[in-house]
């Protein structure tokens, strides 16, 4: 194709496809198009049955959830992120994108940084790459105890927002969470603040970003 879009760099995608650089013969140039953020969406209720709208999750907690190291909503790590909030002992359903996805690649790069001590044995156990983005989790359904693959951002956001999606957690671009009414978690950033993926925070991140010579970030 002449034009394509992805959240993951083209060079990284080539590295993830058996090292075949499919752009080497023609060359390519990055053109930034959209500044957006991936949200961690959830559908969880407290022990009283009230839907939780403001859930806090640290980077390490998120990483451990998406690797299946944390599999219950009552886990002490989630409780430590949310003082005063009591969640029931319900299994966490990790919803992920079927097929190849730049969002999957970005999330698992974040996971790798959030809990490297858990990530390395987890990736080895599931025969997943560590030198290139993990852009596909299909055929690895046991990467977490309870998982569900859905095709496309709309399907994921709709599922998480719906009653049948209770006790699920997923990743998707924040606009889909807003459109379908799926609560997004407050994430603890490097400075220790709890933030949502709002436009002002996206802008702050972009303003401090550095670009490589090929214009990838």
C-alpha positions as CSV (number, residue, x, y, z in Angstrom):
1,X,0.0,0.0,0.0
2,X,1.0,3.6,-0.4
3,X,-0.4,4.8,3.0
4,X,-1.0,2.8,6.2
5,X,-1.6,3.6,9.8
6,X,-0.5,1.9,13.1
7,X,0.3,2.7,16.7
8,X,3.5,0.7,16.3
9,X,6.4,1.8,14.2
10,X,6.7,0.2,10.8
11,X,10.3,-0.9,11.5
12,X,9.1,-2.6,14.7
13,X,6.3,-4.4,12.8
14,X,9.0,-5.7,10.4
15,X,11.0,-7.0,13.3
16,X,7.9,-8.8,14.6
17,X,7.3,-10.6,11.3
18,X,10.4,-12.9,11.3
19,X,12.7,-10.0,10.7
20,X,11.5,-9.4,7.1
21,X,11.7,-5.6,6.5
22,X,8.9,-5.3,3.9
23,X,9.6,-1.6,3.4
24,X,13.3,-1.9,2.7
25,X,12.9,-2.1,-1.1
26,X,10.8,1.0,-1.3
27,X,11.6,3.1,1.7
28,X,9.1,4.8,3.9
29,X,8.5,8.0,5.9
30,X,6.5,8.5,9.1
31,X,3.8,11.1,9.1
32,X,2.2,11.6,12.5
33,X,-1.6,11.9,12.1
34,X,-3.4,11.5,15.4
35,X,-2.3,12.1,19.0
36,X,-4.4,9.7,21.1
37,X,-4.1,7.6,24.3
38,X,-4.9,4.0,25.0
39,X,-7.3,3.7,28.0
40,X,-7.5,0.7,30.3
41,X,-11.3,0.1,30.4
42,X,-13.0,-1.9,33.1
43,X,-16.4,-3.1,34.3
44,X,-16.3,-3.9,38.0
45,X,-18.6,-3.4,41.0
46,X,-17.7,-3.2,44.7
47,X,-18.9,-5.7,47.3
48,X,-22.1,-3.6,47.7
49,X,-22.9,-4.1,44.0
50,X,-22.2,-0.5,43.0
51,X,-20.5,0.1,39.7
52,X,-16.9,1.4,40.2
53,X,-16.3,4.5,38.0
54,X,-13.0,5.7,39.5
55,X,-10.7,2.8,39.6
56,X,-7.0,3.4,40.3
57,X,-4.3,1.2,38.8
58,X,-0.6,1.5,39.1
59,X,1.7,0.6,36.1
60,X,2.8,-2.6,37.9
61,X,-0.7,-3.6,38.8
62,X,-1.8,-3.1,35.1
63,X,1.2,-5.2,33.9
64,X,0.4,-8.0,36.3
65,X,-3.3,-8.1,35.3
66,X,-2.6,-8.2,31.6
67,X,-0.1,-11.1,32.2
68,X,-2.5,-13.0,34.3
69,X,-0.3,-12.7,37.4
70,X,-3.3,-10.9,39.1
71,X,-6.5,-12.9,38.3
72,X,-9.0,-11.8,41.0
73,X,-10.5,-8.3,41.5
74,X,-10.0,-8.8,45.3
75,X,-6.2,-9.0,44.8
76,X,-4.2,-7.1,47.5
77,X,-2.3,-5.1,44.8
78,X,-5.6,-3.6,43.4
79,X,-6.7,-3.0,47.0
80,X,-3.5,-1.1,47.7
81,X,-4.1,1.1,44.7
82,X,-7.6,1.9,45.9
83,X,-7.7,2.5,49.7
84,X,-11.2,2.2,51.1
85,X,-12.6,0.3,48.0
86,X,-13.5,-3.3,48.6
87,X,-13.9,-5.4,45.5
88,X,-15.4,-8.9,45.5
89,X,-13.5,-12.1,44.8
90,X,-14.5,-12.3,41.2
91,X,-12.2,-13.6,38.3
92,X,-10.8,-10.9,36.0
93,X,-11.6,-11.5,32.3
94,X,-8.8,-10.0,30.2
95,X,-10.2,-8.8,26.9
96,X,-7.7,-8.4,24.0
97,X,-7.6,-7.7,20.3
98,X,-7.8,-10.7,18.0
99,X,-5.4,-10.6,15.0
100,X,-2.5,-8.2,14.7
101,X,-2.9,-4.9,16.5
102,X,-0.7,-1.9,17.1
103,X,-2.7,-1.3,20.3
104,X,-1.7,-4.7,21.6
105,X,1.9,-3.9,20.8
106,X,1.8,-0.6,22.7
107,X,0.1,-2.0,25.7
108,X,2.6,-4.9,26.1
109,X,5.5,-2.5,25.6
110,X,4.0,-0.7,28.7
111,X,3.5,-4.0,30.5
112,X,7.2,-4.9,29.8
113,X,8.3,-1.7,31.5
114,X,5.7,-1.9,34.3
115,X,6.9,-5.3,35.6
116,X,10.0,-6.6,33.8
117,X,10.6,-9.2,36.5
118,X,7.2,-10.8,35.6
119,X,7.3,-10.0,31.9
120,X,10.4,-12.0,31.0
121,X,9.4,-15.4,32.4
122,X,5.8,-14.8,31.2
123,X,6.9,-14.1,27.6
124,X,9.2,-17.1,27.7
125,X,6.5,-19.3,29.0
126,X,4.1,-18.2,26.3
127,X,6.8,-18.1,23.5
128,X,6.2,-14.4,22.9
129,X,8.9,-12.0,21.6
130,X,10.9,-9.7,23.9
131,X,13.0,-7.9,21.2
132,X,10.0,-6.8,19.2
133,X,6.4,-5.6,20.0
134,X,3.9,-8.3,20.9
135,X,1.3,-7.4,18.2
136,X,-0.7,-10.6,18.3
137,X,-1.9,-12.8,21.2
138,X,-4.0,-15.2,19.2
139,X,-3.1,-18.9,19.8
140,X,-1.9,-17.9,23.2
141,X,-5.2,-17.8,25.1
142,X,-3.6,-19.1,28.3
143,X,-1.5,-15.9,28.7
144,X,-4.0,-15.1,31.5
145,X,-6.4,-17.5,33.4
146,X,-9.5,-16.0,31.9
147,X,-9.4,-14.2,28.5
148,X,-11.6,-13.2,25.6
149,X,-10.5,-12.1,22.1
150,X,-12.6,-9.6,20.2
151,X,-12.2,-8.1,16.8
152,X,-12.0,-4.4,16.7
153,X,-12.2,-1.4,19.0
154,X,-16.0,-1.0,18.8
155,X,-16.6,-4.6,19.8
156,X,-14.2,-4.4,22.8
157,X,-15.6,-1.1,24.1
158,X,-19.2,-2.2,23.7
159,X,-18.5,-5.5,25.5
160,X,-16.8,-3.9,28.4
161,X,-19.5,-1.3,28.8
162,X,-22.3,-3.9,28.7
163,X,-23.8,-6.0,31.5
164,X,-22.3,-9.1,30.0
165,X,-18.9,-7.5,30.3
166,X,-18.9,-7.3,34.0
167,X,-15.6,-8.2,35.7
168,X,-13.7,-7.6,32.4
169,X,-10.7,-5.3,31.7
170,X,-9.5,-4.2,28.3
171,X,-7.3,-1.7,26.4
172,X,-8.6,0.6,23.6
173,X,-8.2,4.1,22.4
174,X,-9.9,6.4,24.9
175,X,-12.4,7.8,22.3
176,X,-14.1,4.4,22.2
177,X,-14.4,4.2,26.0
178,X,-16.1,7.6,25.9
179,X,-18.4,6.7,23.0
180,X,-19.7,3.5,24.6
181,X,-19.6,4.6,28.3
182,X,-16.9,2.2,29.5
183,X,-15.1,3.6,32.6
184,X,-11.4,4.2,32.1
185,X,-9.0,3.6,34.9
186,X,-7.0,6.4,36.6
187,X,-3.3,5.5,35.9
188,X,-0.4,6.3,38.2
189,X,2.2,8.1,36.1
190,X,6.0,8.4,36.7
191,X,5.6,11.4,39.0
192,X,3.1,9.4,41.2
193,X,0.0,11.3,40.1
194,X,-3.2,9.5,39.1
195,X,-4.4,10.7,35.7
196,X,-7.0,9.9,33.0
197,X,-6.2,9.9,29.2
198,X,-7.7,13.3,28.6
199,X,-6.6,15.6,25.9
200,X,-4.6,17.9,28.2
201,X,-2.6,14.9,29.5
202,X,-2.0,13.6,25.9
203,X,-0.7,17.0,25.0
204,X,1.6,17.1,28.0
205,X,3.1,13.7,27.0
206,X,3.5,14.8,23.3
207,X,5.2,18.0,24.3
208,X,7.9,16.1,26.1
209,X,8.3,13.4,23.5
210,X,11.5,13.1,21.5
211,X,11.6,11.9,17.9
212,X,14.2,9.7,16.3
213,X,15.8,10.7,13.0
214,X,13.2,8.8,11.1
215,X,10.4,10.7,13.0
216,X,9.3,7.7,15.0
217,X,9.0,8.3,18.8
